[in-house]
């Protein structure tokens, strides 16, 4: 019965999502209809240093709202890293009919040979006529892997070291009020794969997989994508009540520069429910995605893997890439609550579960739960950007996480 749960879930969830009323646009700077003025760290800085705020003219076209966070924290792979995260929120049209655009820049480095320059963008043109999405990364990326078996012991891991270049770009045209469709291009390059194992054959035997597991090789994945999007949220940095659904079909092929011909499908569903319509924010958030390789030939590092979703935010409490397979199912729920009525402080409690298909049976046999809690500090009330400090844990693993913006 448990093997049928993913199919049953995806059959029932769309009806539960879209049968409900669509929430109207909500001013994220003043979420509650009460008279309590919202505050953020910028307000506190101004009050301490007696800086007079500029006159509030509202969130108008062209104005940029910055959030910045320098922090040393644990990252996937060996060692700790210094991370600086900058998020920019802005409107390219009138707020009444245009969603908040965002660009995030999160460079990091450590003293053990791991560093990266990732840039993500989610741009909404005037009146939401177009949505332009981008993801560019230049990384040196030592990472652990546990093969394609869902019950592999924690101690059984290989260290992979490689250089990674990613360029993803897509453009989606609005079809109806909240529905968008478009095409894109995805390119991945895994350069000089270094495997810490006795030899290639040992690693191939360990993973049970033959594509993209040769040492000292460079692997390319390149090709077009088809993108469908349904989004009633007006702020992706910190969503308030609404619905999000995204489908990405990827076709990587030799004529486009890939080493192999292969295809994949990624389906992402999210729902945000407001428990109360007044007072402090009080929201239940749900997230689920299904990611599958549709054909043979997918390189090992392109296979569905926990924490390697497009935003790399899934699996809090589980090591990134801990579970990998031909198919992956993920579900997470989170309760979000303001502590102070002015929105400066808040907290969350979350839980998630995931499973990857077994290489021999292609079935979901092992399920891996995780959970945690976190503190929220409002950095910029205009873009509704929080500093998110989470403690997450699962069996044999725990981690502290610091980010700008909610996990989903």
Secondary structure, 3 states (H helix, E strand, C coil): CHHHHHHHHHHHHHHHHHCCCCCCCCCHHHCCCCCCCCCCHHHHHHHHCCCCCCCCCCCCECCEEEEEEEEEEECCCCCEEEEEEEEEEEECCCCCCCCCEEEEEEEEECCCCCEEEEEEEEEECHHHCEEEEEEEEEEECCEEECCCCCCCCCCCCEEEEEEEEEEEEEEEEECCCCEEEEEEEEEEEEEEEEECCCCHHHHHHHHCCCCCCCCCCCEEEEEEEEEEEEECCCCCCCCCCEEEEEEEEEEECHHHCCCCCEEEEEEEEEEEEECCCCCCCEEEEEEEEEEEECCCCCCHHHCEECCCCCCCCCCCCCCCCCCEECEEEEEEEEEEEECCCCCCEEEEEEEEEEEEECCCCCCECCCEEEEEEEEEEEEECCCCEEEEEEEEEECCEEEEEEEECCCC
